[in-house]
Structure formats: C-alpha cells, structure tokens
C-alpha cells in the first residue's frame, strides 16, 4: 500500500558554508562600515558576485539540508493514499514531557567547526508551507516503523530526516515561501 507523510508549517533550509579568512575579514569590515547584518550581506547576490560567488548556495560544497521546526503550530500527517491515518504536532517528537517516548527518535547535533584559514558557518533560510511530502510503500503500516532524526542549530530544534525501516525517505514535493534568513557562526572572531 502507498503511504504519504506531509510536513506543514515552518521549516529551515540551511547550508554548511565556508569562507576564507581573507574574504570573511573583508566582509566583516563591510558589515561594520555599512551597519548591516550578515544575513543582508550573504543573501545579496550583487555583493556575493563581488566576492566571486554567483549564489549563496555556492558558499557550500554540499547541497542544502531541509529541517522541519519542532513547534506547536507545525503538524505532521500520515495518510494511506488519501485516507488520513494520523495527525500530530511536530513538537510531540520531543519526548521531554512524556514518561515513555511516543515516537522513535534519534538526535544528531549540527556542529560548526572552523578549520585553519577557513571560517565555517550555517546560512539559514526560513520557509513556511508544505516543507516536505514523503512517499513510501508498506504492506502493513505501524508508526513504530518510522524513525525520526532530530537535530538543532543554536536554539532551533528540527526534524532532519525520516526513516522507514532504516531507509531514509526523500521529499517528493515542497510548496513554501521564504520568510527570512539567519547566519550562525561558532565565533565571529
């Protein structure tokens, strides 16, 4: 049988980025001189072109990651074809307030680590809408077949991936709007 998992609400798309120390220092001077934020600098294509980048996604050597924030207004629904099986809040994936876990979860922390002559950071784009639609097949479905990988950046906790019987599901559809951006460094200097 065919099953669908939909993630509705607020999510993040983030890139693990790196800048050389020289480019970082030059950008930092420009930020201080013009009194702008790192987000304004790194999401401005004109400024990025000046530094030799055609897009902010080119600041990373890896593709973007997508996370679904663990917030009360975000919801996860599981359907068999078009029949709703269950719907729950994303925050229910955190098991802090229950005696026994409701869902199988593992935590994978997102770390930022500088290297010699390289400044590492996370460039985050906030999104709202359908953050992901995941399809899978199973003869008999149980919620225990699903494993949710949770992660965090700074104080933002999110669902990073969903596994069905140790197979990572890939999103087949997204329909969202960009609502903002943020940058997180381990240390600025």
ABEGO torsion letter per residue (X at the ends): XBBBBBBBEBBBBBBBBBBBAAAAAAAAAAAAAAGBBAAAAAABAAAAAAAGBABAAAABABBBBBBBBBBAABBBBBBBEABBABBBBAAAABAAABABBABBBBBBBBBBBBBBGBBBBBBBBBBBEBABBBBBBBABBBAAABBBBBBBBEABBBBABBBBGGBBBBBABBBBBBAEBBBBBABAX
